[in-house]
Amino acid sequence: MNDQANSVDERYATTPATLTSWSRQDTTWMLGLFGTAIGAGTLFLPINAGLGGFWPLVILALLAFPMTFFAHRGLTRFVLSGREGSDITDVVEEHFGLKAGALITLLYFFAIFPILLIYSVALTNTVSSFMEHQLHILPPPRAILAFVLILGLLAVVRCGEQVIVKAMSLMVYPFIVALLFLAVYLVPHWTGGILSTASEVPAPSALLNTLWLAIPVMVFSFNHSPIISAFAVDQKRQYGANADERSSQILSRAHLLMVVMVLFFVFSCVLTLSPAQLAEAKAQNLSILSYLANHFDNPTIAFAAPLIAFVAIAKSFLGHYIGASEGLKGLVLKTGRRPAAKALDRMTAAFMLVVCWIVATLNPSILGMIETLGGPIIASILFLMPMYAIRKVPAMAKYRGQASNVFVTAVGLVAITALIYSLLS
C-alpha cells in the first residue's frame, strides 16, 4: 500500500489550483457524478415512487436534494480527510486501523461489484432485445454479444479514469435530452394520474410507513457513492486545501441537476398514468419506458426506449467500475502483495471481464437479490461511516455539531432498517 501511495503522491505532486472561476474539469466531474447516479434505476423510479400516492411522493421530492447532497458530501469529506492521494480504502485504514480497513474494503467491494454484474446482464438483454425487436435482425449468441459489449466498455476503462469520467459526461447529454423529451412529450397526455389520491390524506402511521419503505428507493435512485472516492482524490489533487469547498460546489450543482431532471420526469409519468396503471407496470416488471411504449403504441418511444436504456446502463457501468476496481485493488494490496500498478490494473480488468462476461452469459435472476443485499452495506458506507468518523476522527472534528449530521444519520438508519425489513418480509 505504501508503494502505491508513494506512486500516487508523485503522480499528484502538482501545485493545487486556487478557487477562481468554474472550470471545464469541474463541469466534467459534475456530469460524471450525474452519469453514475442517474442510470437504469431512474426508469423504474416513477413506478416505485408513484405507487405510494400523492402526498408521500411530494414529501420524497422535497427530501430528495438534502438526502442526496448531505450524504455524498459527508462521504467526500471523509475521503478528503486522509493523506494526499489516499482513496477510500486507504482512508478507512488510516482512521480505523488495519482490521477495520480490510473489513470496510471487503464490504465496499461486495456492495458495488454485484451492481456491476447486474449492469452487465441488463446491457446484454437490452442490446439483444433491441436487435431482435427494433432492428429485426437475429442477435449473435449471447456469449459473444456479452463479451463484445463488456470488452467495449472495458476498452474505455483502459484509457484511464479521466477518460472514463469524460466519456460518462458526454453520454449524459443525450440522456438528459431523452428524459426531457419524454417528460415534455407526456405533458399533453396528463390526465391527473396520481392527483386522484391527493384528496386522500393518509393517517400519520400509514404515511410514515409508506415513507419508511420508499426512502431507500429514492436514496439509491440518486446514489453515486462508487465514484465519490475517485472524485475526492482528484479534487484534493486539483485544489488542495480548497478541495472541500470546490467539491461541495460541484456536488450541489450535480445534485440539483439530478433532482430537477428526474423529478420532472417522475411527475410527468405519474400525472399521465393512474395508480392502477403504475401497479400494472410493476406487476409486469417493466420499466416506465416499456410500459409507456405499450400504453401509447408509439413507434418512436418503442425505438428510443432501448437506446436510452443502453446509454443509462453503459454510463452507470463505467461509474460503478471505478468503485469496484478500487475495492478489488484494495483487497489485493491488503493481502500483503505489492504488484506493479500497471500489472494490478491489468489483473483487475481481466477479472472484471471474465466474471461480468460469465454472469451476463448465464443471465441469472438471482442478481436482484444480490443488489438488495448490497443495499444495507452501501447505506452504511454512504450515510453512517462518515458520520461516525466526524464524531471519532480528529481530522473531521471541524464538521461536528452540524444539523445535517443528524439528518444524514437518521436517513441512513431509516434506509437500512427498511431494506432489512424488505429482505425479511
Buried (B, 14 or more C-beta within 10 A) or exposed (E): BEEBBEEBBEEBEEEBBEEEEEEEBBBBBBBBBBBBBBBBBBBBBBBBBBBBBBBBBEBBBEBBBBBBBBBBBBBBBBBBBBEEBBBBBBBBBBBBEEEEBBBBBBBBBBBBBBBBBBBBBBBBBBBBBBBEEBEEEEBBEBBEBBBEBBEEBBEBBEEEBBEBBBBBBBBBEEBBEBBBBBBEBBEEBBEEBBEBBEEEEBEEEEBEBBBBBBBBBBBBBBBBBBBBBBBBBBBBBBBBEBBBEBBBBBBBBBBBBBBEBBBBBBBBBBBBBBBEBBBBBBEEEBBBBBBBBBBBEBEEBBBBBBBBBBBBBBBBBBBBBBBBBBBBBBBBBBEEEEBEBEEBBEBBBEBBBEBBBBBBBEBEEEBEEBBBBBBBBBBBBBBBBBBBBBEEBEBBEEBEEEEBBEBBBEBBBBBBBBBBEEEEE
